Amino acid sequence: MRACRAGPRARARGSKVAAGQVAVVGLLVSLADGNAQLITARSVEEAVPAAS
C-alpha cells in the first residue's frame, strides 16, 4: 500500500478552507428522485443547516 500524499493544490485548498475562504460540501444525490442530501460541509456552517 502506498502512502497518500497531498499535492500543492490540495494543501492550498485546505488552507483556504481553514481560513473560511472556500467551502467543501459533500452531497448524496438521487437522480431518480431529484433529491440531494447533505453529507458533510466544512466552512459553511452559517450558510448550510447541519445534516441530521
CHARMM-style PDB file with segment names, atoms N, HN, CA, C and O in Angstrom:
ATOM      1  N   MET     1       0.840  -1.172   0.000  1.00  0.00      PROA
ATOM      2  CA  MET     1       0.000   0.000   0.000  1.00  0.00      PROA
ATOM      3  C   MET     1       0.887   1.238   0.000  1.00  0.00      PROA
ATOM      4  O   MET     1       1.818   1.335   0.801  1.00  0.00      PROA
ATOM      5  N   ARG     2       0.605   2.190  -0.896  1.00  0.00      PROA
ATOM      6  HN  ARG     2      -0.150   2.111  -1.547  1.00  0.00      PROA
ATOM      7  CA  ARG     2       1.380   3.425  -0.969  1.00  0.00      PROA
ATOM      8  C   ARG     2       0.791   4.483  -0.050  1.00  0.00      PROA
ATOM      9  O   ARG     2      -0.419   4.533   0.175  1.00  0.00      PROA
ATOM     10  N   ALA     3       1.652   5.308   0.464  1.00  0.00      PROA
ATOM     11  HN  ALA     3       2.634   5.267   0.281  1.00  0.00      PROA
ATOM     12  CA  ALA     3       1.191   6.418   1.296  1.00  0.00      PROA
ATOM     13  C   ALA     3       0.521   7.456   0.412  1.00  0.00      PROA
ATOM     14  O   ALA     3       0.962   7.711  -0.709  1.00  0.00      PROA
ATOM     15  N   CYS     4      -0.533   8.043   0.919  1.00  0.00      PROA
ATOM     16  HN  CYS     4      -0.891   7.835   1.830  1.00  0.00      PROA
ATOM     17  CA  CYS     4      -1.243   9.091   0.196  1.00  0.00      PROA
ATOM     18  C   CYS     4      -0.632  10.438   0.563  1.00  0.00      PROA
ATOM     19  O   CYS     4      -0.547  10.785   1.741  1.00  0.00      PROA
ATOM     20  N   ARG     5      -0.210  11.188  -0.436  1.00  0.00      PROA
ATOM     21  HN  ARG     5      -0.279  10.906  -1.393  1.00  0.00      PROA
ATOM     22  CA  ARG     5       0.384  12.499  -0.186  1.00  0.00      PROA
ATOM     23  C   ARG     5      -0.458  13.574  -0.842  1.00  0.00      PROA
ATOM     24  O   ARG     5      -0.844  13.450  -2.005  1.00  0.00      PROA
ATOM     25  N   ALA     6      -0.738  14.616  -0.103  1.00  0.00      PROA
ATOM     26  HN  ALA     6      -0.424  14.716   0.841  1.00  0.00      PROA
ATOM     27  CA  ALA     6      -1.471  15.744  -0.673  1.00  0.00      PROA
ATOM     28  C   ALA     6      -0.519  16.587  -1.509  1.00  0.00      PROA
ATOM     29  O   ALA     6       0.586  16.912  -1.076  1.00  0.00      PROA
ATOM     30  N   GLY     7      -0.956  16.928  -2.692  1.00  0.00      PROA
ATOM     31  HN  GLY     7      -1.853  16.664  -3.044  1.00  0.00      PROA
ATOM     32  CA  GLY     7      -0.159  17.775  -3.567  1.00  0.00      PROA
ATOM     33  C   GLY     7      -0.317  19.242  -3.187  1.00  0.00      PROA
ATOM     34  O   GLY     7      -1.076  19.573  -2.277  1.00  0.00      PROA
ATOM     35  N   PRO     8       0.397  20.116  -3.881  1.00  0.00      PROA
ATOM     36  CA  PRO     8       0.351  21.541  -3.554  1.00  0.00      PROA
ATOM     37  C   PRO     8      -1.043  22.144  -3.690  1.00  0.00      PROA
ATOM     38  O   PRO     8      -1.425  23.004  -2.896  1.00  0.00      PROA
ATOM     39  N   ARG     9      -1.811  21.697  -4.695  1.00  0.00      PROA
ATOM     40  HN  ARG     9      -1.501  20.999  -5.340  1.00  0.00      PROA
ATOM     41  CA  ARG     9      -3.164  22.247  -4.853  1.00  0.00      PROA
ATOM     42  C   ARG     9      -4.069  21.813  -3.714  1.00  0.00      PROA
ATOM     43  O   ARG     9      -4.891  22.600  -3.245  1.00  0.00      PROA
ATOM     44  N   ALA    10      -3.933  20.570  -3.261  1.00  0.00      PROA
ATOM     45  HN  ALA    10      -3.266  19.930  -3.642  1.00  0.00      PROA
ATOM     46  CA  ALA    10      -4.749  20.090  -2.143  1.00  0.00      PROA
ATOM     47  C   ALA    10      -4.403  20.852  -0.869  1.00  0.00      PROA
ATOM     48  O   ALA    10      -5.294  21.212  -0.099  1.00  0.00      PROA
ATOM     49  N   ARG    11      -3.116  21.099  -0.644  1.00  0.00      PROA
ATOM     50  HN  ARG    11      -2.393  20.807  -1.270  1.00  0.00      PROA
ATOM     51  CA  ARG    11      -2.711  21.876   0.535  1.00  0.00      PROA
ATOM     52  C   ARG    11      -3.243  23.301   0.451  1.00  0.00      PROA
ATOM     53  O   ARG    11      -3.673  23.860   1.460  1.00  0.00      PROA
ATOM     54  N   ALA    12      -3.221  23.895  -0.741  1.00  0.00      PROA
ATOM     55  HN  ALA    12      -2.872  23.441  -1.561  1.00  0.00      PROA
ATOM     56  CA  ALA    12      -3.730  25.259  -0.916  1.00  0.00      PROA
ATOM     57  C   ALA    12      -5.234  25.304  -0.630  1.00  0.00      PROA
ATOM     58  O   ALA    12      -5.715  26.233   0.018  1.00  0.00      PROA
ATOM     59  N   ARG    13      -5.975  24.299  -1.114  1.00  0.00      PROA
ATOM     60  HN  ARG    13      -5.584  23.544  -1.640  1.00  0.00      PROA
ATOM     61  CA  ARG    13      -7.420  24.241  -0.823  1.00  0.00      PROA
ATOM     62  C   ARG    13      -7.650  24.080   0.664  1.00  0.00      PROA
ATOM     63  O   ARG    13      -8.524  24.736   1.231  1.00  0.00      PROA
ATOM     64  N   GLY    14      -6.880  23.217   1.302  1.00  0.00      PROA
ATOM     65  HN  GLY    14      -6.170  22.684   0.842  1.00  0.00      PROA
ATOM     66  CA  GLY    14      -7.026  23.004   2.741  1.00  0.00      PROA
ATOM     67  C   GLY    14      -6.793  24.279   3.531  1.00  0.00      PROA
ATOM     68  O   GLY    14      -7.503  24.551   4.499  1.00  0.00      PROA
ATOM     69  N   SER    15      -5.811  25.056   3.128  1.00  0.00      PROA
ATOM     70  HN  SER    15      -5.234  24.835   2.341  1.00  0.00      PROA
ATOM     71  CA  SER    15      -5.533  26.330   3.795  1.00  0.00      PROA
ATOM     72  C   SER    15      -6.688  27.307   3.614  1.00  0.00      PROA
ATOM     73  O   SER    15      -7.049  28.022   4.549  1.00  0.00      PROA
ATOM     74  N   LYS    16      -7.267  27.339   2.421  1.00  0.00      PROA
ATOM     75  HN  LYS    16      -6.973  26.757   1.662  1.00  0.00      PROA
ATOM     76  CA  LYS    16      -8.390  28.249   2.161  1.00  0.00      PROA
ATOM     77  C   LYS    16      -9.640  27.821   2.922  1.00  0.00      PROA
ATOM     78  O   LYS    16     -10.399  28.667   3.394  1.00  0.00      PROA
ATOM     79  N   VAL    17      -9.859  26.515   3.042  1.00  0.00      PROA
ATOM     80  HN  VAL    17      -9.242  25.827   2.659  1.00  0.00      PROA
ATOM     81  CA  VAL    17     -10.991  26.025   3.834  1.00  0.00      PROA
ATOM     82  C   VAL    17     -10.798  26.427   5.286  1.00  0.00      PROA
ATOM     83  O   VAL    17     -11.723  26.929   5.925  1.00  0.00      PROA
ATOM     84  N   ALA    18      -9.601  26.208   5.806  1.00  0.00      PROA
ATOM     85  HN  ALA    18      -8.849  25.800   5.287  1.00  0.00      PROA
ATOM     86  CA  ALA    18      -9.313  26.546   7.207  1.00  0.00      PROA
ATOM     87  C   ALA    18      -9.482  28.042   7.468  1.00  0.00      PROA
ATOM     88  O   ALA    18      -9.881  28.442   8.562  1.00  0.00      PROA
ATOM     89  N   ALA    19      -9.178  28.868   6.466  1.00  0.00      PROA
ATOM     90  HN  ALA    19      -8.854  28.544   5.577  1.00  0.00      PROA
ATOM     91  CA  ALA    19      -9.303  30.319   6.619  1.00  0.00      PROA
ATOM     92  C   ALA    19     -10.727  30.807   6.370  1.00  0.00      PROA
ATOM     93  O   ALA    19     -11.012  31.996   6.520  1.00  0.00      PROA
ATOM     94  N   GLY    20     -11.630  29.887   5.986  1.00  0.00      PROA
ATOM     95  HN  GLY    20     -11.399  28.922   5.864  1.00  0.00      PROA
ATOM     96  CA  GLY    20     -13.013  30.271   5.728  1.00  0.00      PROA
ATOM     97  C   GLY    20     -13.210  30.967   4.391  1.00  0.00      PROA
ATOM     98  O   GLY    20     -14.229  31.627   4.185  1.00  0.00      PROA
ATOM     99  N   GLN    21     -12.253  30.833   3.479  1.00  0.00      PROA
ATOM    100  HN  GLN    21     -11.425  30.298   3.646  1.00  0.00      PROA
ATOM    101  CA  GLN    21     -12.347  31.482   2.177  1.00  0.00      PROA
ATOM    102  C   GLN    21     -13.121  30.652   1.161  1.00  0.00      PROA
ATOM    103  O   GLN    21     -13.728  31.204   0.243  1.00  0.00      PROA
ATOM    104  N   VAL    22     -13.104  29.349   1.314  1.00  0.00      PROA
ATOM    105  HN  VAL    22     -12.611  28.900   2.059  1.00  0.00      PROA
ATOM    106  CA  VAL    22     -13.845  28.452   0.428  1.00  0.00      PROA
ATOM    107  C   VAL    22     -14.502  27.377   1.283  1.00  0.00      PROA
ATOM    108  O   VAL    22     -14.179  27.220   2.461  1.00  0.00      PROA
ATOM    109  N   ALA    23     -15.418  26.646   0.682  1.00  0.00      PROA
ATOM    110  HN  ALA    23     -15.680  26.774  -0.274  1.00  0.00      PROA
ATOM    111  CA  ALA    23     -16.118  25.585   1.398  1.00  0.00      PROA
ATOM    112  C   ALA    23     -15.991  24.272   0.649  1.00  0.00      PROA
ATOM    113  O   ALA    23     -15.795  24.253  -0.566  1.00  0.00      PROA
ATOM    114  N   VAL    24     -16.103  23.185   1.377  1.00  0.00      PROA
ATOM    115  HN  VAL    24     -16.263  23.200   2.364  1.00  0.00      PROA
ATOM    116  CA  VAL    24     -16.138  21.851   0.806  1.00  0.00      PROA
ATOM    117  C   VAL    24     -17.448  21.227   1.256  1.00  0.00      PROA
ATOM    118  O   VAL    24     -17.750  21.192   2.449  1.00  0.00      PROA
ATOM    119  N   VAL    25     -18.224  20.737   0.301  1.00  0.00      PROA
ATOM    120  HN  VAL    25     -17.979  20.766  -0.668  1.00  0.00      PROA
ATOM    121  CA  VAL    25     -19.538  20.183   0.609  1.00  0.00      PROA
ATOM    122  C   VAL    25     -19.643  18.818  -0.050  1.00  0.00      PROA
ATOM    123  O   VAL    25     -19.254  18.649  -1.205  1.00  0.00      PROA
ATOM    124  N   GLY    26     -20.172  17.840   0.689  1.00  0.00      PROA
ATOM    125  HN  GLY    26     -20.489  17.978   1.627  1.00  0.00      PROA
ATOM    126  CA  GLY    26     -20.431  16.514   0.148  1.00  0.00      PROA
ATOM    127  C   GLY    26     -21.926  16.278   0.101  1.00  0.00      PROA
ATOM    128  O   GLY    26     -22.625  16.495   1.091  1.00  0.00      PROA
ATOM    129  N   LEU    27     -22.420  15.834  -1.043  1.00  0.00      PROA
ATOM    130  HN  LEU    27     -21.853  15.658  -1.847  1.00  0.00      PROA
ATOM    131  CA  LEU    27     -23.851  15.574  -1.213  1.00  0.00      PROA
ATOM    132  C   LEU    27     -24.066  14.154  -1.685  1.00  0.00      PROA
ATOM    133  O   LEU    27     -23.243  13.593  -2.409  1.00  0.00      PROA
ATOM    134  N   LEU    28     -25.182  13.577  -1.269  1.00  0.00      PROA
ATOM    135  HN  LEU    28     -25.850  14.032  -0.681  1.00  0.00      PROA
ATOM    136  CA  LEU    28     -25.641  12.306  -1.806  1.00  0.00      PROA
ATOM    137  C   LEU    28     -26.822  12.651  -2.698  1.00  0.00      PROA
ATOM    138  O   LEU    28     -27.849  13.129  -2.216  1.00  0.00      PROA
ATOM    139  N   VAL    29     -26.682  12.410  -3.997  1.00  0.00      PROA
ATOM    140  HN  VAL    29     -25.848  12.021  -4.388  1.00  0.00      PROA
ATOM    141  CA  VAL    29     -27.692  12.826  -4.964  1.00  0.00      PROA
ATOM    142  C   VAL    29     -28.400  11.609  -5.515  1.00  0.00      PROA
ATOM    143  O   VAL    29     -27.765  10.630  -5.909  1.00  0.00      PROA
ATOM    144  N   SER    30     -29.730  11.678  -5.541  1.00  0.00      PROA
ATOM    145  HN  SER    30     -30.245  12.473  -5.222  1.00  0.00      PROA
ATOM    146  CA  SER    30     -30.542  10.635  -6.163  1.00  0.00      PROA
ATOM    147  C   SER    30     -31.190  11.246  -7.404  1.00  0.00      PROA
ATOM    148  O   SER    30     -32.162  11.993  -7.299  1.00  0.00      PROA
ATOM    149  N   LEU    31     -30.650  10.927  -8.569  1.00  0.00      PROA
ATOM    150  HN  LEU    31     -29.860  10.319  -8.654  1.00  0.00      PROA
ATOM    151  CA  LEU    31     -31.178  11.499  -9.805  1.00  0.00      PROA
ATOM    152  C   LEU    31     -32.593  11.014 -10.084  1.00  0.00      PROA
ATOM    153  O   LEU    31     -33.410  11.761 -10.622  1.00  0.00      PROA
ATOM    154  N   ALA    32     -32.886   9.780  -9.726  1.00  0.00      PROA
ATOM    155  HN  ALA    32     -32.222   9.174  -9.288  1.00  0.00      PROA
ATOM    156  CA  ALA    32     -34.221   9.237  -9.973  1.00  0.00      PROA
ATOM    157  C   ALA    32     -35.287   9.998  -9.197  1.00  0.00      PROA
ATOM    158  O   ALA    32     -36.383  10.227  -9.709  1.00  0.00      PROA
ATOM    159  N   ASP    33     -34.974  10.394  -7.960  1.00  0.00      PROA
ATOM    160  HN  ASP    33     -34.084  10.208  -7.544  1.00  0.00      PROA
ATOM    161  CA  ASP    33     -35.929  11.109  -7.114  1.00  0.00      PROA
ATOM    162  C   ASP    33     -35.803  12.618  -7.230  1.00  0.00      PROA
ATOM    163  O   ASP    33     -36.719  13.348  -6.848  1.00  0.00      PROA
ATOM    164  N   GLY    34     -34.693  13.088  -7.745  1.00  0.00      PROA
ATOM    165  HN  GLY    34     -33.950  12.495  -8.055  1.00  0.00      PROA
ATOM    166  CA  GLY    34     -34.443  14.520  -7.801  1.00  0.00      PROA
ATOM    167  C   GLY    34     -34.111  15.109  -6.446  1.00  0.00      PROA
ATOM    168  O   GLY    34     -34.346  16.295  -6.214  1.00  0.00      PROA
ATOM    169  N   ASN    35     -33.567  14.301  -5.547  1.00  0.00      PROA
ATOM    170  HN  ASN    35     -33.376  13.338  -5.735  1.00  0.00      PROA
ATOM    171  CA  ASN    35     -33.229  14.749  -4.194  1.00  0.00      PROA
ATOM    172  C   ASN    35     -31.726  14.801  -3.994  1.00  0.00      PROA
ATOM    173  O   ASN    35     -30.963  14.078  -4.634  1.00  0.00      PROA
ATOM    174  N   ALA    36     -31.325  15.678  -3.087  1.00  0.00      PROA
ATOM    175  HN  ALA    36     -31.945  16.266  -2.566  1.00  0.00      PROA
ATOM    176  CA  ALA    36     -29.922  15.756  -2.670  1.00  0.00      PROA
ATOM    177  C   ALA    36     -29.894  15.854  -1.153  1.00  0.00      PROA
ATOM    178  O   ALA    36     -30.648  16.628  -0.563  1.00  0.00      PROA
ATOM    179  N   GLN    37     -29.030  15.078  -0.525  1.00  0.00      PROA
ATOM    180  HN  GLN    37     -28.418  14.449  -1.004  1.00  0.00      PROA
ATOM    181  CA  GLN    37     -28.896  15.073   0.935  1.00  0.00      PROA
ATOM    182  C   GLN    37     -27.495  15.536   1.293  1.00  0.00      PROA
ATOM    183  O   GLN    37     -26.510  15.017   0.767  1.00  0.00      PROA
ATOM    184  N   LEU    38     -27.403  16.516   2.192  1.00  0.00      PROA
ATOM    185  HN  LEU    38     -28.202  16.938   2.619  1.00  0.00      PROA
ATOM    186  CA  LEU    38     -26.116  16.999   2.662  1.00  0.00      PROA
ATOM    187  C   LEU    38     -25.454  15.921   3.508  1.00  0.00      PROA
ATOM    188  O   LEU    38     -26.040  15.443   4.479  1.00  0.00      PROA
ATOM    189  N   ILE    39     -24.244  15.540   3.146  1.00  0.00      PROA
ATOM    190  HN  ILE    39     -23.768  15.928   2.357  1.00  0.00      PROA
ATOM    191  CA  ILE    39     -23.495  14.532   3.887  1.00  0.00      PROA
ATOM    192  C   ILE    39     -22.496  15.205   4.820  1.00  0.00      PROA
ATOM    193  O   ILE    39     -22.412  14.857   5.998  1.00  0.00      PROA
ATOM    194  N   THR    40     -21.743  16.164   4.300  1.00  0.00      PROA
ATOM    195  HN  THR    40     -21.812  16.446   3.344  1.00  0.00      PROA
ATOM    196  CA  THR    40     -20.766  16.873   5.108  1.00  0.00      PROA
ATOM    197  C   THR    40     -20.538  18.260   4.537  1.00  0.00      PROA
ATOM    198  O   THR    40     -20.680  18.487   3.335  1.00  0.00      PROA
ATOM    199  N   ALA    41     -20.188  19.166   5.402  1.00  0.00      PROA
ATOM    200  HN  ALA    41     -20.073  18.982   6.378  1.00  0.00      PROA
ATOM    201  CA  ALA    41     -19.865  20.526   4.964  1.00  0.00      PROA
ATOM    202  C   ALA    41     -18.771  21.066   5.866  1.00  0.00      PROA
ATOM    203  O   ALA    41     -18.767  20.818   7.072  1.00  0.00      PROA
ATOM    204  N   ARG    42     -17.863  21.790   5.287  1.00  0.00      PROA
ATOM    205  HN  ARG    42     -17.866  21.991   4.308  1.00  0.00      PROA
ATOM    206  CA  ARG    42     -16.774  22.376   6.061  1.00  0.00      PROA
ATOM    207  C   ARG    42     -16.628  23.838   5.657  1.00  0.00      PROA
ATOM    208  O   ARG    42     -16.524  24.147   4.470  1.00  0.00      PROA
ATOM    209  N   SER    43     -16.620  24.721   6.618  1.00  0.00      PROA
ATOM    210  HN  SER    43     -16.705  24.470   7.582  1.00  0.00      PROA
ATOM    211  CA  SER    43     -16.522  26.172   6.440  1.00  0.00      PROA
ATOM    212  C   SER    43     -17.766  26.793   5.848  1.00  0.00      PROA
ATOM    213  O   SER    43     -17.702  27.873   5.262  1.00  0.00      PROA
ATOM    214  N   VAL    44     -18.904  26.121   5.992  1.00  0.00      PROA
ATOM    215  HN  VAL    44     -18.956  25.243   6.469  1.00  0.00      PROA
ATOM    216  CA  VAL    44     -20.160  26.706   5.516  1.00  0.00      PROA
ATOM    217  C   VAL    44     -21.253  26.548   6.571  1.00  0.00      PROA
ATOM    218  O   VAL    44     -22.436  26.515   6.234  1.00  0.00      PROA
ATOM    219  N   GLU    45     -20.873  26.453   7.829  1.00  0.00      PROA
ATOM    220  HN  GLU    45     -19.911  26.480   8.103  1.00  0.00      PROA
ATOM    221  CA  GLU    45     -21.835  26.209   8.895  1.00  0.00      PROA
ATOM    222  C   GLU    45     -22.923  27.275   8.935  1.00  0.00      PROA
ATOM    223  O   GLU    45     -24.076  26.958   9.224  1.00  0.00      PROA
ATOM    224  N   GLU    46     -22.584  28.531   8.651  1.00  0.00      PROA
ATOM    225  HN  GLU    46     -21.647  28.788   8.416  1.00  0.00      PROA
ATOM    226  CA  GLU    46     -23.569  29.595   8.695  1.00  0.00      PROA
ATOM    227  C   GLU    46     -24.517  29.529   7.504  1.00  0.00      PROA
ATOM    228  O   GLU    46     -25.682  29.909   7.619  1.00  0.00      PROA
ATOM    229  N   ALA    47     -24.030  29.052   6.365  1.00  0.00      PROA
ATOM    230  HN  ALA    47     -23.084  28.743   6.272  1.00  0.00      PROA
ATOM    231  CA  ALA    47     -24.816  29.077   5.144  1.00  0.00      PROA
ATOM    232  C   ALA    47     -25.680  27.837   4.946  1.00  0.00      PROA
ATOM    233  O   ALA    47     -26.712  27.899   4.277  1.00  0.00      PROA
ATOM    234  N   VAL    48     -25.267  26.713   5.521  1.00  0.00      PROA
ATOM    235  HN  VAL    48     -24.428  26.662   6.064  1.00  0.00      PROA
ATOM    236  CA  VAL    48     -25.962  25.448   5.284  1.00  0.00      PROA
ATOM    237  C   VAL    48     -26.358  24.852   6.628  1.00  0.00      PROA
ATOM    238  O   VAL    48     -25.511  24.705   7.509  1.00  0.00      PROA
ATOM    239  N   PRO    49     -27.641  24.504   6.799  1.00  0.00      PROA
ATOM    240  CA  PRO    49     -28.045  23.852   8.059  1.00  0.00      PROA
ATOM    241  C   PRO    49     -27.319  22.520   8.236  1.00  0.00      PROA
ATOM    242  O   PRO    49     -26.996  21.846   7.259  1.00  0.00      PROA
ATOM    243  N   ALA    50     -27.072  22.155   9.467  1.00  0.00      PROA
ATOM    244  HN  ALA    50     -27.335  22.703  10.261  1.00  0.00      PROA
ATOM    245  CA  ALA    50     -26.377  20.908   9.780  1.00  0.00      PROA
ATOM    246  C   ALA    50     -27.194  19.718   9.305  1.00  0.00      PROA
ATOM    247  O   ALA    50     -28.422  19.723   9.391  1.00  0.00      PROA
ATOM    248  N   ALA    51     -26.508  18.698   8.804  1.00  0.00      PROA
ATOM    249  HN  ALA    51     -25.511  18.694   8.734  1.00  0.00      PROA
ATOM    250  CA  ALA    51     -27.175  17.463   8.387  1.00  0.00      PROA
ATOM    251  C   ALA    51     -27.690  16.740   9.611  1.00  0.00      PROA
ATOM    252  O   ALA    51     -27.060  16.740  10.668  1.00  0.00      PROA
ATOM    253  N   SER    52     -28.841  16.126   9.449  1.00  0.00      PROA
ATOM    254  HN  SER    52     -29.353  16.125   8.590  1.00  0.00      PROA
ATOM    255  CA  SER    52     -29.408  15.373  10.584  1.00  0.00      PROA
ATOM    256  C   SER    52     -29.459  13.895  10.283  1.00  0.00      PROA
ATOM    257  OT1 SER    52     -29.904  13.110  11.119  1.00  0.00      PROA
TER     258      SER     52
END
